[in-house]
Amino acid sequence: MNMYVANQWKDYEVIDTGGGEKLERWGDVILRRPDPQIIWPLKQETNEWRQVHGHYHRSSSGGGNWDMKKPIPERWTIGYENLKFHIKPTSFKHTGLFPEQAANWSWMMDKIKNAGRPISVLNLFAYTGGATVAAAYAGASVVHVDAAKGMVQWAKENVQLSGLADRPVRFITDDVFKFVQREERRGNRYDAIIMDPPSYGRGPNGETWKLEQNLYPFLKSCMNILSDNPLFLLINSYTTGISPTVLRNMLTMTMSAQYGGNITAGEIGLPITRSGLDLPCGILGRWES
């Protein structure tokens, strides 16, 4: 099993884990958040655990709330290499960035820089644009698609923050499935596709998305908008219970069957400073030419 660990961060750190929670440093801000993968006990609740800026408490009825113990800015900036991102604690425990994805950013930046030709990238379910910023920085033209208007605006700000406002990036607020179908009809093609599909979702007209039922047909429809010489296709998943081998199998049946190339799949994670262990955060499947 491959484990892709985002271990090049300076502005972010998983300090410690235990008891269903992680202690994290985002720049100068220390946050304490729940994490379903952390099923081991906390060795010792040190002062560092108690003296955090913010602690997110899950509610037994679903959702939760932040308990802010020290004042923090409404939002602040952290950097990864030359990329910059706004961080802001949201009501659903997230901060606007999944730092483990840096393992993918480095990989895709290398692929784009070494392609020796112009590369067009489509980023689907693109959230606040971590991969969009990375691809644009590496020199690709990018189309960024997400159904949430607020997340698309956040992504725009991240691109500007990284000094990439003049790069060819299009931001589109739309239902991802309908957008892909329209791009096929319009004859638009991409050299690389990134997708981070949710486990479950609802479309604007009540359409339901379930990863187990819909990912394969969606992947097939995305192949219809790939160029004749695609560079890579990346699937990220945070759906519990799905094995990386499932992503490998799907990419083998689709991308490799049509284009050959190489497939890698595995877990994606973050190093834990105190224990020296790795925290698993999700899975990925990569196809590359």
Disulfide bonds with the S-S distance in Angstrom:
none
